[in-house]
């Protein structure tokens, strides 16, 4: 009986250690790859994909860790009623600084043809002008937007945009921002981003 109790105690200790280790791993996994975009309309939780878009994720997290996005905003909404002259329609919201802030050097474009990611509902991607010009501006898709993938026709160069994450909670907030009052594509007023932080 004493031996039995001793074995039971050892078993319970081993189970407890395993549970603690498992809990730690489960906590660290999603925390390391998720961020919270806190806005005046609510929070948007985004899961980043460093396995498929490592350069873009690292760039975004550098800005997050430097608190670059604190006090910025979602300032642009693109939807059916405000792009009358665009032959290819999209639906997105775009965020970043309202006024110019010092940014890091632009990063090379991680094309969706290489990453295997696609612009679906809730995809987070980098805004850009020409290829290899993205810095800190980002956007979130409202509905599937294949025209933003490599080979898509929204941008005349056909190179698409660098998708690097996915909204996992808060699409209701994204849609509220997309539907908010706007002067053309400029949100009026902009929707404040309080901060973007790692979701620890």
C-alpha positions in Angstrom: 0.0 0.0 0.0 2.9 2.4 0.8 4.5 1.5 -2.5 1.2 2.1 -4.3 0.8 5.5 -2.7 4.4 6.4 -3.5 3.8 5.5 -7.2 0.6 7.4 -7.2 2.4 10.5 -5.8 5.1 10.2 -8.5 2.4 9.8 -11.2 0.5 12.9 -10.0 3.7 14.9 -9.9 4.6 13.8 -13.4 1.1 14.7 -14.6 1.3 18.1 -13.0 4.7 18.8 -14.6 3.4 17.7 -18.0 0.3 19.9 -17.6 2.4 22.9 -16.6 4.7 22.4 -19.5 1.8 22.0 -21.9 0.0 25.0 -20.5 3.2 27.1 -21.0 3.6 25.9 -24.6 0.0 26.6 -25.4 0.3 30.1 -23.9 3.5 30.9 -25.7 2.4 29.6 -29.1 -0.5 31.9 -30.0 0.9 34.8 -27.9 4.1 34.8 -30.0 2.1 35.1 -33.3 -0.9 37.2 -32.4 -1.4 40.9 -31.9 -4.3 43.1 -30.7 -5.2 46.2 -32.7 -7.1 48.3 -30.1 -9.4 50.9 -31.6 -12.0 53.3 -30.4 -14.6 50.9 -31.8 -13.2 47.8 -30.2 -10.3 45.3 -30.5 -9.2 43.3 -33.5 -7.2 40.2 -32.9 -4.8 39.2 -35.6 -2.9 35.9 -36.0 0.4 36.6 -37.9 2.0 34.0 -40.2 5.8 34.1 -39.8 6.2 30.7 -41.4 4.9 31.8 -44.7 5.7 35.6 -44.6 8.6 35.9 -42.3 10.1 39.2 -43.6 6.7 41.0 -43.5 5.8 39.7 -40.1 9.2 40.7 -38.6 8.8 44.2 -40.1 5.3 44.6 -38.7 6.3 43.3 -35.2 9.3 45.7 -35.2 6.8 48.6 -35.5 4.5 47.1 -32.9 7.4 46.7 -30.4 8.4 50.3 -31.0 4.9 51.5 -30.3 4.8 53.1 -33.7 1.1 52.5 -34.2 0.1 54.0 -30.8 -2.2 57.0 -31.4 -2.5 56.4 -35.2 -5.7 55.5 -37.0 -7.6 53.7 -39.6 -8.0 56.6 -42.0 -9.1 54.9 -45.3 -12.1 52.8 -46.3 -12.6 51.3 -49.7 -16.0 50.0 -50.5 -18.5 49.7 -53.3 -19.8 53.3 -53.0 -16.5 55.2 -53.1 -14.5 53.8 -56.0 -16.6 54.7 -59.0 -13.7 55.1 -61.5 -11.9 51.9 -60.5 -12.4 49.1 -63.0 -11.5 46.5 -60.3 -13.4 46.9 -57.0 -12.1 46.0 -53.6 -13.2 46.3 -50.0 -10.6 47.1 -47.4 -9.8 49.4 -44.5 -6.3 50.9 -44.2 -4.4 52.0 -41.2 -1.2 53.7 -40.1 -0.1 57.2 -39.1 -2.3 60.2 -39.9 0.8 62.3 -40.4 4.2 61.3 -41.5 6.2 59.5 -38.8 9.8 58.2 -39.2 9.7 54.8 -40.7 12.2 52.0 -41.3 13.5 51.2 -44.8 11.1 49.6 -47.2 11.0 45.8 -47.3 11.0 43.4 -50.3 7.6 42.2 -51.4 6.7 38.7 -50.3 4.4 37.8 -53.1 1.4 35.6 -52.6 2.7 33.3 -55.4 5.6 32.5 -53.1 4.0 32.6 -49.6 0.9 30.7 -50.7 -1.3 33.1 -48.7 -4.4 34.7 -50.2 -6.4 37.8 -49.6 -9.6 36.3 -48.1 -12.1 37.8 -45.7 -10.1 39.2 -42.7 -6.6 39.0 -44.3 -4.1 41.6 -43.1 -1.7 42.8 -45.7 0.8 45.5 -46.4 -0.1 48.7 -48.4 2.5 49.7 -51.0 3.1 51.8 -54.1 5.6 50.0 -56.3 7.0 46.6 -55.5 9.4 46.6 -52.5 8.1 49.9 -51.1 6.0 48.7 -48.1 7.0 50.2 -44.8 4.3 50.5 -42.0 0.9 51.0 -43.7 -1.4 48.0 -43.6 -4.9 47.1 -44.6 -7.5 44.5 -43.7 -9.7 42.8 -46.3 -13.5 42.9 -46.0 -14.6 39.8 -48.0 -12.4 37.9 -50.4 -10.2 40.1 -52.5 -8.4 37.9 -55.1 -7.6 41.0 -57.1 -5.0 41.8 -54.5 -3.1 38.5 -54.9 -0.1 38.0 -57.3 -1.5 38.3 -60.8 -4.5 40.3 -59.6 -5.5 43.3 -61.6 -6.1 45.9 -58.8 -2.5 47.1 -59.1 -1.4 47.6 -62.7 2.0 45.9 -62.0 0.2 42.6 -61.2 2.6 41.8 -58.3 -0.1 41.8 -55.7 0.3 42.7 -52.0 2.1 40.9 -49.1 -0.5 39.1 -47.0 0.9 38.2 -43.6 -1.9 37.7 -41.1 -5.5 36.9 -40.5 -8.2 38.4 -38.2 -9.3 35.7 -35.8 -11.6 37.9 -33.7 -13.1 41.4 -34.3 -14.3 41.3 -37.8 -17.4 43.0 -36.5 -15.1 46.0 -35.7 -13.5 45.8 -39.1 -16.9 46.0 -40.8 -18.0 48.9 -38.6 -14.9 50.8 -39.7 -15.4 49.9 -43.3 -19.0 51.2 -43.1 -18.2 54.4 -41.2 -18.7 57.9 -42.5 -16.2 58.9 -45.1 -15.4 61.7 -47.5 -14.6 59.7 -50.6 -12.2 57.0 -49.3 -11.0 59.1 -46.3 -12.7 58.2 -43.1 -14.3 61.3 -41.6 -13.3 61.3 -38.8 -10.5 58.7 -38.8 -11.0 55.7 -36.4 -8.4 56.0 -33.7 -6.0 53.1 -33.1 -5.1 53.3 -29.4 -2.3 50.9 -29.7 -1.2 47.6 -31.3 0.4 45.1 -29.0 1.5 41.5 -28.9 -1.3 39.4 -27.5 0.4 38.1 -24.4 
